[in-house]
Amino acid sequence: MIGELLSNMGHSTTAGFVGVSLIGVYFAWILYMAFYRIQQGKEEGHH
């Protein structure tokens, strides 16, 4: 799925390229924040 997205990105317009790039950045940000929140929960301990 990701390979197809990247392949199609190479054939798209500039706007499409920017859009796919921003989707990738957004996805990376979501993953980063998820792991950050998990770490915060571990540091606070269980209630």
C-alpha positions as CSV (number, residue, x, y, z in Angstrom):
1,M,0.0,0.0,0.0
2,I,2.7,2.5,1.0
3,G,4.8,1.4,-2.0
4,E,2.0,2.1,-4.4
5,L,1.4,5.5,-2.8
6,L,5.0,6.4,-3.2
7,S,5.1,5.1,-6.8
8,N,2.0,7.1,-7.7
9,M,3.5,10.2,-6.0
10,G,6.4,10.1,-8.5
11,H,3.9,10.4,-11.4
12,S,1.7,13.0,-9.9
13,T,1.6,16.8,-10.1
14,T,3.4,19.1,-7.7
15,A,0.2,19.5,-5.7
16,G,-0.2,15.7,-5.4
17,F,3.5,15.3,-4.4
18,V,3.1,18.0,-1.7
19,G,-0.2,16.4,-0.5
20,V,1.3,12.9,-0.2
21,S,4.4,14.4,1.6
22,L,2.2,16.2,4.1
23,I,0.2,13.0,4.7
24,G,3.5,11.2,5.5
25,V,4.5,14.0,7.9
26,Y,1.1,13.9,9.6
27,F,1.2,10.1,10.0
28,A,4.7,10.4,11.5
29,W,3.5,13.0,13.9
30,I,0.6,10.8,15.0
31,L,3.0,7.9,15.7
32,Y,5.4,10.2,17.6
33,M,2.7,11.6,19.8
34,A,1.3,8.1,20.5
35,F,4.6,6.8,21.7
36,Y,5.2,10.0,23.7
37,R,1.9,9.6,25.5
38,I,2.6,5.9,26.2
39,Q,5.9,7.0,27.8
40,Q,4.2,9.6,29.9
41,G,1.7,7.0,31.1
42,K,4.5,4.6,32.1
43,E,6.4,7.4,34.0
44,E,3.3,8.4,35.9
45,G,2.7,4.8,37.0
46,H,-0.6,3.0,37.4
47,H,-3.4,4.5,39.5
